[in-house]
Amino acid sequence: MATSGDLPAQVWAWRDLYLSALMEADKDKTPARIADAERAILARARELFKTSGDNIQEEEALDDALYALHALKNCLQVHGSLSIAA
């Protein structure tokens, strides 16, 4: 995965929400954190889709983050700690 040192800080704004979701210790808050992070990641992906240039590094980081959030969501579902509201 790309590091924040490779790109300007403003393009990594979604990453704070992503890390908050991964690190959330309160299982009751985790679903909301995951949803917030997914929305931010998808919004950034839409921004990148509309821009020209080589954004492959960040696009890969976004894909990796969505994959990790999906895995976390599945783990919580298996263990009965996540209720799906959507």
N, C-alpha and C positions, 0 to 999 in steps of 0.2 A: 504494500500500500504506500502511496505517496506520503511525504511528510510535509508539515506545514511550512517548513523552511524553504520549500521549492516554489511556493506561490505566495502572492500577497495575502495578508491576513483577511481582508474583506471577503475573499472568495471561500474562506473556510468557516464562515459564520454558522453554517449548518452543523459543523463538527462539534460545537459545544453541546448542542441538543443531542446529538448522537452519543457523545461520551456520557452525558447525563443519563441517558437511557440505559447504557451498558453498566454504569456504576451504581444505579439506583438500588439501595438496600431495602427499601420498603416495597414489598411485593404488591401492595395496594396502589402504589403510585407508578409502578413500572408500566402498565398498559398505556397510561396517559403520556408518559415520557416517550414510549416507543412511537405512539401516534404523532406526537409533536415532531420527533426526529424524522419520521417518514415524510411528513408534510414539507419540512424544510429541505430535505434531500430532493424530493420530487420538484419542488419549486426551483431549486438551483439547477437541476437537470434541464428543466424547461428553459431557463435563462441561457444555459450553455447551448441548447439546441438552436436558439435564435441568433447566436453570435458566430462570427467567423473566426478562424484561427485554429491553432492546435491546442485543444483542451483535453487531450487523451489522458493525461495524468490525473486531472481532477475527475474526469468521467469514470475512470477506473476506480478511484477512491469512492465515488458515489455508489458505484455498483457494489463494491466490497462492503460498504456500510449498510446498504439495503439487504445484502445477503446476510450479514451478521445480525441485523435486527430481525429478519425473518427467522433465523435459527433460534434467537432468543425467544421470540414469540412462540415458536413450536415447542421449545423446551418447557416454557411456562404452561402451555396448553396440556402437554403430556403429564405434568405434575399437578394439574388442576388449579394453578394459581392465576390463570388469565381467563377472563370471560370475554368473548368476542361480542362487541356491540355493533359492529358495522355489518 
